[in-house]
Amino acid sequence: MVGKERRVRSYILTGVGVLIALYVLFPFFLVIVNAFKAQSSIVANPVSLSGASFSQLLTNLTSVINNSNFQYWYAFGTSAVITVVSLVLLALLGSMAAWVISRNNKTKWASAIYMVFIASMIIPFQVVMLPLISTFRDVGKFVGISMLQSIPGIVFAYLGFGGAMTVFILTGFIKGIPYDLEEAAAIDGCSPEGTFFRIILPLLTPVITTVTILNGMWIWNDYLLPSLMLGQNGRIKTLPVAVQAFVGSFVKQWDLILTAALLAIIPMIVIFLIGQKQIMNGMVEGAVKG
């Protein structure tokens, strides 16, 4: 009887999981399928597979990439630069901060800083977005550097918003690294900097890979922060902002709009499929060691 109840419960949970998966994947299905269609086929039946062909996809891709209103390669390069620079700085600075906090977790100042990081994770971005823009504008005037409508400014913002989760995950992982390794390095004459870069940082590779992929998907796909800091009509556009501007220019050309959306999401889909195992391993190791 107990075994039968477990099987029924398992079937129910599996069915619920399948329904949730279908609900989440349905928008991606629409984007991918309709990118293979012409405008007339999309308007006739956007859910049907009829009219989809690789030749039409190539036609749509060529039209979108060569369209001066979209400027795909410029937007792609801007997103790539912002994402890569932000990820490198988040991984380096976040691991440094996590190491210092975890090794001084018994002191009040380290605990206070760690709690500030944790508290910042629960504050919605919508609460701070307007003060953020005014603060960046004032800071830019004070230091004589434009913090708005500039790549350094938005990278700095991503460091602030992405640092909390990065430090949180890395701190839990570092707590599981034996302190004896650092003591042995100090006895051998290794400086604190050398200990970090030669011993700690290599051990953080799995979890750094995890936070890098998670932060990378967030930064690449983010629309709200770039639209606020760079402006929708500004010279610098990330891919999500460029897609939105393209939608405004081609309201009724769904074949081009959905192809542009497909071009924007393909890089992150590929990276996620390649690194999904590293994501799961890093999250599990960080949770167990934390």
N, C-alpha and C positions, 0 to 999 in steps of 0.2 A: 504493500500500500504506500509506504514511504517512497519507494523507488518510482512508483507511478506518479506521485505528486511532484517529485523532482523532475521527471521527464516533462510533465505538463508545464511546470514553471519554466523549464528550459525552452520549450517550444514558444511559450508566450513571450519570454524575453528576447528570443531570437527574432520573432515576428515584429516586435516593437523596434528592435535594432534595425531590421531591414527597412521598415517604414521611415524611420528617422534618416537612414542613409539615402533612401530615394528622395526624401524631401530636401535634403541638403544638396544632393547631386543634380537635381532637376534643372536648376539655373545653368549649371555648367553644361548639361546636355543641350539645352537650348542654344547656348552660345556656340558650342562646337558644331552642332548639326547645321545651324543656319549660316555659319561661316562658309559652308560648302554649297550654299544655294544662291540663286539669283534673287533679286528683289521681288519679282512676281511670285516665285515659289514660296517665299517667306510670308508674303501677305496672304496667299491662298491657304496655307496650312503650316504654321510655324513648328508644329510638333511632328509632322510627318517627315519620313526620310526620303520621300519622292522629290526628285529634282536635285538631290545632292550629288556632287561629282567633284573629283580632284581638279579637273580642268577649271571648274567654276571657282574653286578655292584659290587656284593660282591666279586667276583673273582678279579676284577680290584682293588678294595680297598685293599684287602689282599696283592696283588702283590706290590702295591705302598707303603703301610705302612711298609711292611717287607723288602723293597728294601734298601740295605745299601748305595746306591748312592743317595737316596733321604733324608733319615734320617728325616722322617716326625715329629716324636715326639720331636726331638731335635730342629728342626726349628720352630715347633709350640710353644714350650716353650720359645725360644728366642724371637719370635715375641710377645708373650703374656707378657713377662717381660718388653720389651722395650715399648710396647703400654701402659700397666697399669701404669708404673712409669712415663712415659711422660704425661699421662692424669691427674694423680693426681697432679703433679707439675704444669702443665698448669692451671688446675682449681684453685689451691690454690694461686699461684703467680699471675696469671692473674686477679683473683678477687681482690686481694690486690691492684695491680697496678691500676685497673679500679676504685676502690673505692677512692683512693687518687687523681687520676686525675679528677674524676667527682666532688669531693668535693672542689677541688682547681682550677676549670676550668676558673676562672677569672684571675688567675695569669699567667704571661708570661711563666714561666718555665713549668707549667703543660700543657699549650696549645702547647708549643714547643715539649714536650715529646709525647703528643698525636698525633701531626702531623708527628713525626718520625715513630710512629707505623703505621699510615695510609699510609705514603709514602712507607714503606717497603712492603706493600701488593701488590704494583703495579710493583715491581722489579721482573723480571722472575728469577727463580732459576738457569737457564742455564747461566745467566750473572755472578753469584757469586760462582758457584760450584768449579771452579778451584782455585780462591783465598781462598775459604773456606778450601779446603784440605791443601793448603800450610800454611795457618794460624794455623789450628789445629795441623799440624805437628810441627810448630815452638813453639806454646804454650805448647804442650806436652813435648818438649825438655826442655823448660824453667822451667816448674813446676815439671818435673821429673815424669809425669804421661802420659801414652799413651792415646792420644785422638782419634787416629785412630785404627781401628780393636778392639774396645772395646765398651761395652754396655754403660758405663757412657758418653763416647764421643758422641755417636749418640743420646742419650737422651738429652744431652746439646744442640745439633744441632736442635732437634725437638722443644725444648723450644724457641729457637730463631725464627724459621720459623713459629711455630704455635702461638706464643704469640701475634702477631699483630691482627689476626682475633679474638682471644679470648678477648683481651682487647677492641677491637672495639665493639663487641656485648655486652659485660658486661657493658661497660661504658654507652651505650644507655639505658640499663635497670636500672642501679643504679640512673641515673638522674631522673627517675620517682618515686623513693622511697622518701617519705617525710622526709625532714631533721629534722622535729620535733621529730621523733623517736630517733635520735641520741642526740638531745639536752636534751630530757627527761632522757635518759640513763646517760648523763653526770651529770645532776642534782642529780641523784640517786647515784652518786659516781662511775659510771662505767668507767673504763679506755678506751682509744681508742682501745686497743687490744680486750678488753672484748666486746666493742660495735660492733666491726667487727664480732667476732666469735659467739656472742650470738644473735645479731639482724640482721646484714646485711647478713651474710653468709646463714642463713636459708631461708631468703627471695629470695636468688639467686638460689635456688634449680631448678626451671623450666628452667632457661636460662643456668645454668651450665650443666644440663642434655643435652640440645641442643648442646652446644659447645663440650661437651665430646663425644657425638655420632659422630658429624661431624669430629672432630679431630681424633677420634678413627678409623673411616673408612679410613681417609687419611693415618694415620701412618701405619695401618695394611696392606694396599694395596700398600704402597709406594715401588717402586723398585729402583729408581735412586739414592736417598741419601744413602740407605744401601749398594748398589753395589759400590758406590764411597768410603764410609768411612770404610766399613767392608771388601770390596774386594769380587769378585765372587769366588775366590779360597781359601778364608780365612777359618779359623776354625769356626768362628761365622757366621751363615747365618740366615736371616729371611726367612719366607715362600716364598715371591716372588722371592728372590734370589735363594733359593733352587729349586724352580720350574724351573727357567731359567737354572740352572746348570743341572737339570734332563733332560730338553729338549736337552741339548747338549750331554748327554750320550745316550739318546734314541731318535734319530732323527726320526725314522720311526715307532716307536711304539706309535701311536696316542691314542690307548685305555688307556695306562698308562699315557701319557702326559696330556690328557684331564681330567682323573680322579684325577691326582695331582693338576691340576688347580681348579677342583671342590672342593677338600679338602681345598684349600687355601681360596676360596671365601665364603664357607658355613658359617663360624662364623660371618662374617660381614653381610651377608644376613639375618641371624636369628636376629642379634642385630638390624638391621635397621627395619625389620618387627615389632619387639617388640616396638621399640622406635620412629616409624615414627610420631605418634601423638604428642609425646613430642617435636620432632624436629619442627613441624609446630607451635605448641603452643608457644614454646620459641622464635622462629623467629618473630612471629606476636607480642608477648608481647614486645620484645625488640625493634621492629620497631615503635610500637605505643608509648611506653614510651620514646624512644629516640627522 
